[in-house]
Amino acid sequence: MDVNRRHLIGASAAGVAGALAMSPEAARAAPLTSALGRDVTQYGVRPGSPDDQTRNLQRAIDDAARARVPLALPPGVYRTGLLHLQNGTQLVGVRGATKLLFSGGASMLQGDGAGSVGLTGITLDGGGIPLPARRGLVHCLSGRDIRITDCEITGSGGAAIWFENVSGDISGNIITHTASTAVVSFDALGLLVSRNTIIGTNDNGIEILRTALGDDGTLVLDNRIEDIKAGPGGSGQYGNAINAFRAGNVIVRGNRIRNCDYSAVRGNSASNIQISGNSVSDVREVALYSEFAFEGAVIANNTVDGAAFGVSVCNFNEGGRLAVVQGNIIRNLLPKRPIGTAPDDDAGVGIYVEADASVTGNVIENAPSFGIIAGWGKYLRDVAITGNVIRNAFVGIGVSVASGAGTVLVNNNMISDTPRGAVVGLDHARPVTSDLSADGAPRVAQVVIGTNAVRR
């Protein structure tokens, strides 16, 4: 058959002309994704119907999953109760126009052992209907490659998303008005949480948790998290934008965090955590926290504007040790912590560290108490404080000189406007020496003071 280039061009042009000439009625009649999968309306599901459509929706999900093709949900509101996700379920809506409205049940979408699941372009509205404890509006257990992208989840009466033993991707979503936590992950198997907007939760923003200490490796990147309340109270379990508990090797990077009752990022017994490049403002306890039984924390290149503490790396008594705190800008610290913390807990502190740590290249301004503190009583070992700029703090650098405290190096720092002293020895939170950087000041064996630029 002789098919030349001219004939091919002519045929293509005719096809395009035919498509352009298709009537609007014919175009509207075409299924939403006729070339890619199934249209949910083929199963008797009707957008905008006042009736509950759980049964027909479930039939459509099951059939499309068996065929391993996407299920398209055209624009409209679909009232539904609990729907079970199957292996290979792919639900595709029109972003901002396709809405599932919850009518009640343990969850709206549940996957038990289902993998290769995708939710895209769908609004999930929980209607504020309370969920049972430890449940999410989307609730997935033991699934591989579960992807929730470009969706909106609002009004969940529990968590918005609850994952256990899951790998996958939660990205580009808008999650608002959540009764507990927006994203909960237990024992992740390789999870990315990125580019989400989370506004208005009552417990925490994102929780990365493990049932026992171990490697987790979840990446929490480039999210916008705002207005996080500590609704149940407590002394720091709630009210955090990002909380990693027992989860090793978690990376928290590039997030914009504002208005939290407690912390922006809280790593509890989370070894090798990296907290970098985050922008934090208006948090009312420790902005960036690594505490309890951890080994290894990098807290670098963050900005903190408004917090009771800028950075705290603590609990050497519980095994917490080994940290780098570098290149952070911390300013406008608050003189008090929130109600619920111990009434004598310090506030107005830029950076606090205890053991096996380097604190270098940070800029701290407007700290009502201390620019930097090293140690708490005897809990101090091998800390280097070098190359920092501290301006307008009551004390520039406080160092524990209690019996049993270890060695601290204080060198090459710029310290100005510190009325109680540039470098002062502490007994816990109480200053007990004069300015150790001044000429003729007494020597303290474990505090090695090099050349610092001090303006009193």
HURARA-V875101 format. One record per pair of residues at least 24 apart in sequence whose ideal C-beta (glycine too) atoms are under 7 Angstrom apart, sorted by the first residue. I is the first residue (numbers start at 1). J is the second residue. Records with the same first field share a line. If there is no record, write none. Layout:
I->J + J
This chain:
31->72
32->72 + 74
33->70 + 72 + 92
36->69 + 70
37->64 + 69 + 70 + 71 + 72
38->63 + 64 + 69 + 71 + 72
39->72
40->71 + 72 + 73
41->74
45->78
47->74 + 75 + 76 + 77 + 78
48->76 + 77
51->79
52->79 + 80 + 81 + 103
53->78 + 79 + 80
54->80 + 81 + 83
57->83
58->83 + 84
61->86 + 89
62->86
65->89
73->98 + 122
74->98
77->101
79->103
80->108
81->105
82->106 + 107 + 108 + 110
83->108 + 109
84->110
85->109 + 110 + 111 + 114 + 117
86->114
87->114 + 115 + 116
88->116
89->114 + 117
90->118
91->119 + 122
92->120 + 121
93->121 + 122
94->121
95->121 + 150
98->122 + 123
99->123 + 125
100->124 + 125
101->125 + 127
102->126 + 127 + 129 + 137
104->129
106->131 + 132 + 135
107->131 + 135 + 136 + 137 + 138 + 139
108->137 + 138
109->138
110->139
111->140 + 141 + 143 + 146
112->141
113->141 + 142 + 143
114->143
115->143 + 144 + 145
116->145
117->143 + 146
118->147
119->148 + 151
120->149 + 150 + 151
121->150 + 151
122->151
123->151 + 152
124->151 + 153
125->154 + 155
126->154 + 155 + 156 + 157
127->155
128->155 + 157
129->157
130->157
131->156 + 157 + 158
135->159 + 162
136->160 + 161 + 162 + 184
140->166
141->165
148->173
149->173
159->184
163->188
165->189
166->191
167->191
170->196
171->195 + 196
172->196
176->200
178->202
181->207
182->206
185->209 + 218
186->210 + 211
187->211
188->216 + 218
190->217
191->218
192->219
193->218 + 219 + 220 + 223
194->219 + 221 + 222 + 223
195->222 + 223
196->223
197->224
198->223 + 225
199->226 + 227
200->227
201->228 + 229
202->229 + 231
203->231 + 232 + 238
204->228 + 238 + 240 + 243
205->240 + 241 + 242
206->242
207->243
208->244 + 247 + 250
209->245 + 246 + 247
210->245 + 246 + 247
212->246
213->246 + 269
214->248
215->248 + 249
216->247 + 248 + 249 + 250
217->249 + 250
218->247 + 250
219->251
220->250 + 251 + 252 + 255
221->253 + 254
222->254 + 255
223->255
224->256
225->255 + 257
226->258 + 259
227->259
228->260 + 261
229->261
230->261 + 262
233->340
234->340
235->340 + 341
236->262 + 263 + 266 + 285
238->262
240->266
241->265
244->270 + 273
245->269 + 270
246->270
248->272
252->278
253->277
254->278
258->282
261->338
262->338
263->287 + 289
264->288
265->289
267->294 + 297
268->292
269->293 + 294
270->294
271->295 + 296
272->296
273->297
274->298
275->299 + 302
276->300 + 301 + 302
277->301 + 302
278->302
279->303
280->304 + 307
281->305 + 306
282->306
283->307
284->308 + 334 + 338
285->309 + 337 + 338 + 341
286->312
287->311
290->323
291->315 + 320
292->318 + 320
293->318 + 319 + 320
294->320
295->321 + 322
296->322
297->323
298->324
299->323 + 325 + 328
300->324 + 326 + 327 + 328
301->327 + 328
302->328
303->329
304->328 + 330
305->331 + 332
306->332 + 334
307->333 + 334
308->333 + 334 + 336 + 337 + 347
309->347 + 349 + 352
310->350 + 351 + 364
311->351 + 352
312->352
313->352 + 353 + 354 + 357
314->352 + 354
316->354 + 355 + 379 + 381
317->379
320->354
321->355 + 356
322->356
323->353 + 357
324->358
325->351 + 353 + 357 + 359 + 362
326->360 + 361 + 362
327->361 + 362
328->362
329->363
330->362 + 364
331->364 + 365 + 366
332->366
333->366 + 367 + 368
335->368
346->429
349->373
353->383
354->379 + 380
355->380 + 381 + 382
356->381 + 382
357->383
358->384
359->383 + 384 + 385 + 388
360->386 + 387 + 388
361->387 + 388
362->388
363->389
364->388 + 390 + 393
365->391 + 392
366->392
367->393
368->394
369->394
370->394 + 395 + 398
371->396 + 397
372->397
373->398
374->399 + 400 + 408
375->399 + 400 + 405
376->400 + 428
377->402 + 428
378->402 + 403 + 404 + 405
380->405 + 406 + 408
381->406
382->406 + 407
383->408
384->409
385->409 + 410 + 413
386->411 + 412 + 413
387->412 + 413
388->413
389->414
390->415 + 418
391->416 + 417
392->417
393->418
394->418 + 419 + 420
395->420 + 421 + 424 + 431
396->421 + 422 + 423
397->422 + 423
398->424 + 426 + 431
399->423 + 425 + 426 + 447
400->426
401->425 + 426 + 432 + 433 + 444 + 447
402->427
405->446
406->446
407->446 + 448
408->446 + 447 + 448
409->448
410->447 + 449 + 450 + 452
411->450 + 451 + 452
412->450 + 451 + 452
413->452
414->453
415->452 + 454
416->455
422->452 + 454
423->449
